[in-house]
């Protein structure tokens, strides 16, 4: 009976040490999860900001392309008008 009590006491001590060890690991993992969650939130915020910046830049590009197209059309009209004026002057 004493031998069984001694073995049970050893097992209890072993289990207590193992519990403490795993409890520390659990605490470590919980802290790591918290750090990674914070990093994820930061990365998501950064990604959202980048997406908004890209959308603004794409709009700016579209606006500039439209402006370039209009300017080219105006230049073409002006060039035609100048050509016609030159023809009219030459006919005089």
C-alpha positions, 0 to 999 in steps of 0.5 A, a space after each residue: 500500500 505504501 508503495 502504491 501511495 509513493 507511486 501515486 505521489 510520484 505520478 501526481 508530482 509528474 503530472 503537476 510538473 507537466 501541467 505547469 509546463 503545458 500551462 506555460 506553453 499555452 500562455 506563450 501560444 496565447 501571447 503569440 496569437 495576440 501578437 499575430 492578430 495585432 499584426 494581421 489587423 495592422 496589415 489589413 489596415 495597411 492593405 485597405 489604405 493601399 487599395 484606396 490609394 490605388 483606386 485614387 491613382 487609377 482615377 487620376 490616370 483615367 482623368 489624365 487620359 481623358 484630358 489628353 484625348 480632349 487636348 489632342 482633339 483640340 490640337 487637331 481642330 486647331 491644326 485644321 483651322 490653321 491649315 484652312 486659314 493658310 489655304 484661304 490666305 494662299 488663295 487671295 
